[in-house]
């Protein structure tokens, strides 16, 4: 990725970043091999919880964006292996 994706000065941009990460996570989770199904489901559940938080609060926290980035990274590692 490169550089921090969280911008304390722009809540809308942070929400957009988080929603983009959630979209990537959702798409990638569907591509995982069958033996990664449990992992994919737990990642999708966590991403869904963050998505609900964003919908209810119209904002996202730095920790949530970091978590989404880590989830995406974890999914990408399954695809590469």
VEXDREN-2710 file (C-alpha; in Angstrom, 1 decimal):
% VEXDREN-2710
k/r/px/py/pz
1/UNK/0.0/0.0/0.0
2/UNK/2.4/2.7/0.9
3/UNK/2.0/5.4/3.5
4/UNK/-0.7/5.9/6.1
5/UNK/-4.2/5.7/4.8
6/UNK/-5.8/7.5/7.8
7/UNK/-6.3/11.2/7.6
8/UNK/-7.3/12.8/10.8
9/UNK/-8.4/15.9/9.0
10/UNK/-10.9/14.3/6.6
11/UNK/-13.5/12.0/8.1
12/UNK/-15.2/11.5/4.7
13/UNK/-12.0/10.4/3.1
14/UNK/-11.3/8.0/6.0
15/UNK/-14.8/6.5/5.6
16/UNK/-14.2/6.2/1.8
17/UNK/-10.9/4.4/2.5
18/UNK/-12.5/2.0/4.9
19/UNK/-15.4/1.2/2.5
20/UNK/-12.9/0.6/-0.3
21/UNK/-10.9/-1.8/2.0
22/UNK/-14.2/-3.6/2.9
23/UNK/-15.1/-4.0/-0.7
24/UNK/-11.6/-5.5/-1.5
25/UNK/-11.9/-7.8/1.5
26/UNK/-15.3/-9.0/0.4
27/UNK/-14.2/-9.7/-3.1
28/UNK/-11.0/-11.4/-2.1
29/UNK/-12.6/-13.6/0.6
30/UNK/-14.7/-15.2/-2.2
31/UNK/-11.6/-16.2/-4.0
32/UNK/-9.9/-18.1/-1.1
33/UNK/-9.4/-21.8/-1.3
34/UNK/-11.8/-24.1/0.5
35/UNK/-9.3/-24.8/3.4
36/UNK/-9.4/-21.0/4.2
37/UNK/-13.2/-20.8/4.4
38/UNK/-13.2/-20.5/8.2
39/UNK/-10.7/-17.7/8.1
40/UNK/-12.6/-15.9/5.3
41/UNK/-15.8/-16.1/7.3
42/UNK/-14.2/-14.6/10.4
43/UNK/-12.7/-11.8/8.4
44/UNK/-16.0/-11.1/6.7
45/UNK/-17.7/-11.0/10.0
46/UNK/-15.2/-8.5/11.4
47/UNK/-15.4/-6.4/8.3
48/UNK/-19.2/-6.4/8.5
49/UNK/-19.0/-5.2/12.1
50/UNK/-16.8/-2.3/11.0
51/UNK/-19.1/-1.5/8.1
52/UNK/-22.1/-1.4/10.5
53/UNK/-20.2/0.9/12.8
54/UNK/-19.5/3.2/9.9
55/UNK/-23.1/3.2/8.8
56/UNK/-24.3/4.0/12.3
57/UNK/-21.7/6.7/13.1
58/UNK/-20.6/8.1/9.7
59/UNK/-17.0/7.8/10.8
60/UNK/-14.3/5.2/11.2
61/UNK/-11.4/4.9/13.7
62/UNK/-7.7/4.6/13.0
63/UNK/-7.7/1.2/14.7
64/UNK/-10.6/0.0/12.4
65/UNK/-8.7/1.1/9.3
66/UNK/-5.6/-0.7/10.5
67/UNK/-7.6/-3.8/11.2
68/UNK/-9.1/-3.7/7.7
69/UNK/-5.6/-3.3/6.2
70/UNK/-4.4/-6.3/8.3
71/UNK/-7.5/-8.4/7.2
72/UNK/-6.8/-7.6/3.5
73/UNK/-3.2/-8.5/4.0
74/UNK/-4.1/-11.8/5.6
75/UNK/-6.4/-12.7/2.7
76/UNK/-3.8/-11.7/0.1
77/UNK/-1.3/-14.1/1.8
78/UNK/-3.8/-17.0/1.3
79/UNK/-4.1/-16.2/-2.4
80/UNK/-0.3/-16.0/-2.9
81/UNK/0.5/-19.3/-1.2
END
